[in-house]
């Protein structure tokens, strides 16, 4: 992420070289709570309340507000569909540590 007070990205074309201005990178966002390869519990709402199902984190994505996790759905997961991509992106409040 770029720092809020960073100058505009500039690109100057010269006959012999290109000049790039290096922008400061913001480092104040939270680190992800879970990491690729970690097994976590996927929290799903049902009529009776909530159920938790173990899934593996296979991707992490920063949305600019919070983290999203790509999880691999096992065959016994309620959202699993045969011949579908077997991967679901869930928000950070939908996963819990095991």
C-alpha positions as CSV (number, residue, x, y, z in Angstrom):
1,X,0.0,0.0,0.0
2,X,1.2,3.5,-0.7
3,X,1.6,6.0,2.1
4,X,-1.2,8.6,2.2
5,X,1.3,11.5,1.9
6,X,3.4,9.9,-0.9
7,X,4.0,12.0,-4.0
8,X,2.4,11.1,-7.3
9,X,4.1,8.3,-9.3
10,X,6.1,9.9,-12.0
11,X,7.7,8.4,-15.0
12,X,10.1,10.5,-17.0
13,X,11.2,9.2,-20.4
14,X,14.7,10.3,-21.4
15,X,16.5,9.4,-24.5
16,X,18.9,7.2,-22.6
17,X,17.2,6.2,-19.4
18,X,13.9,5.9,-17.5
19,X,13.7,7.5,-14.0
20,X,11.4,6.1,-11.4
21,X,10.5,7.8,-8.2
22,X,10.3,5.3,-5.3
23,X,7.3,5.7,-3.1
24,X,7.2,5.0,0.6
25,X,5.2,1.9,1.4
26,X,2.8,2.1,4.4
27,X,3.5,-0.5,7.0
28,X,0.7,0.3,9.5
29,X,-1.8,-2.3,8.4
30,X,-2.4,-5.4,10.6
31,X,-0.6,-8.6,9.9
32,X,-2.8,-11.5,8.9
33,X,-4.0,-13.7,11.8
34,X,-3.7,-16.9,9.8
35,X,-1.2,-18.1,7.3
36,X,-1.1,-20.3,4.2
37,X,-1.1,-23.9,5.1
38,X,-2.7,-23.4,8.5
39,X,-5.9,-25.3,9.4
40,X,-8.6,-23.1,10.8
41,X,-12.4,-23.4,11.6
42,X,-14.8,-22.0,9.0
43,X,-17.7,-20.4,10.9
44,X,-21.1,-20.8,9.0
45,X,-24.5,-19.6,10.1
46,X,-27.4,-22.1,9.9
47,X,-31.0,-22.0,11.3
48,X,-30.0,-23.6,14.5
49,X,-27.1,-21.2,15.1
50,X,-23.5,-21.6,13.9
51,X,-21.4,-24.6,12.8
52,X,-17.6,-24.8,12.6
53,X,-15.8,-26.9,10.0
54,X,-12.1,-27.4,9.6
55,X,-10.6,-26.0,6.4
56,X,-7.0,-25.2,5.2
57,X,-5.9,-21.7,4.3
58,X,-4.5,-21.6,0.8
59,X,-4.5,-17.8,0.1
60,X,-4.5,-14.5,1.8
61,X,-5.7,-11.2,0.4
62,X,-5.7,-7.6,1.9
63,X,-8.8,-5.7,0.9
64,X,-7.6,-2.4,2.1
65,X,-9.9,-2.7,5.2
66,X,-9.3,-6.3,6.4
67,X,-7.9,-9.7,5.5
68,X,-9.7,-12.3,3.4
69,X,-8.6,-15.9,3.4
70,X,-8.9,-18.4,0.5
71,X,-9.8,-21.7,2.1
72,X,-9.8,-25.2,0.5
73,X,-13.2,-26.9,1.1
74,X,-12.9,-30.6,1.9
75,X,-15.5,-33.0,0.4
76,X,-17.5,-33.2,3.7
77,X,-17.8,-29.4,3.9
78,X,-21.5,-28.2,3.4
79,X,-20.5,-25.7,0.7
80,X,-18.5,-28.3,-1.3
81,X,-19.7,-28.9,-4.9
82,X,-18.4,-31.5,-7.2
83,X,-16.7,-30.1,-10.3
84,X,-16.7,-26.6,-8.7
85,X,-13.5,-24.8,-7.7
86,X,-13.5,-26.2,-4.1
87,X,-12.1,-22.8,-2.9
88,X,-14.0,-20.1,-1.1
89,X,-12.8,-16.6,-0.1
90,X,-14.0,-15.8,3.5
91,X,-13.7,-12.7,5.6
92,X,-11.6,-12.7,8.7
93,X,-14.6,-12.8,11.0
94,X,-15.7,-16.1,9.4
95,X,-12.6,-18.1,10.5
96,X,-11.4,-19.1,14.0
97,X,-8.3,-20.8,15.2
98,X,-8.4,-24.5,15.9
